[in-house]
C-alpha cells in the first residue's frame, strides 16, 4: 500500500535498523536516500542519513523512495535496501482556468 501525498505536500521519513529477530542494529556509515522518479518526488536527507524530507515536485504519479545502508560493520559491504511507494494525487482546486474556442461568425 502506497503512502499518499497531494501535489502540494511533503512528508518526513525516518529509518531505524533491526536484526532478523527484531532487535536494534547498527549500520556502517550514513544511509543513502534516492527516488525512482525525480519528476514526481524529491528527497532531502538529514546530515546523518537517518531521516529525510520527501517533497511532491508537482506532477501526479507514483514513485519509490529507497534507502540503502551497509549492514556489514567490518571492511566488507552488505547492502541493505528499504523502499516505500508514494503516490502523488491532486490537491484541492486553487484557481479557475477559462478556455475559449475559436471565434466564429454569428
N, C-alpha and C positions, 0 to 999 in steps of 0.2 A: 504494500500500500504506500502510495507516494504522499509526501508532505505537500500541502497545497499552499502556495503564496499567490497573492494578487500581483499584478504588474507594477504596483507602487509600494511593495513591502520588502523588508529584509528580515532575516532570522539569524540569531546567534546559535552556533552549534559548538559542542564541546565533546572531547573524546577522553576515554579512560581505557585502561587495558587490564584484562583479566586472563588468568590461566584457564586451561581446559576444565578445571574444577570450579571456576568462578572466583578464584582468589585474586586480589590486586596484583598486578605485574608491572614491570618497568620495560621501557624500550630504550634502544641506543640512539641518542640524538633526537632532534625535533622532528615530529611527523610532518609530512609534506601533503598539502591540500591541492586539489585540482577539480575542474569541472569538465564534463564531457562536451558541453556546447557553450562557448563563451558568448554567443549571441543571445542566449537565454538567461544565463546566470553569471555573476562574477563572485569570486571568493577572496576575502581579505583575512589571512591568518594572523593570529597574535604572534608576538616575537618568539614565544616558546613552542608554538605549533599545537598547543593543547586545546585551542578554541579558534573559531573563525566566524566572521560575519559573511553570510551569503546574501547577495543582493539580486533582486529581479532586475534585469537590464532593460526590459521594455517589451520585446516581442513575446507572444504567448507560445507555450511549448513545454516540453519535458526535457530535463537534463539530469545527470547524476553528479553528485558531489562525491569525490573519493578522497580518502586519507590513507597514506602509505607510511608505515613505520618499520623500523628494523627491530625484530624481536630477538635477534642474537646479540647478547650483551658482550660478546667477545669480538675477535677480529673478523669473523665471518659476517655474512648478511643473510638474514632470513626475513624476506619481505612479508609483511602482514598488511592486508588491504581491507578497508571497510568502505561501503558505499551507501548512499542514501538517494533515492529517487525524489525529485522535486518537480511538481507540475505548477507552471505559472498560468494563472487564469486572469481574465479581465476583471478589473476593479469596477466600482460603480461609475456611471456616466458622469463626466466632468464638464462637458460642453456640448453644443449643438452644431452640427455641420449641415448647412443648407446647400443642396446641389441643384443646379439649373440645367435644364435641357437646352438644346439649340433653339434660338428664336425662329418662329415661322410666321408667315403672313396670316392675317385674320381672314 
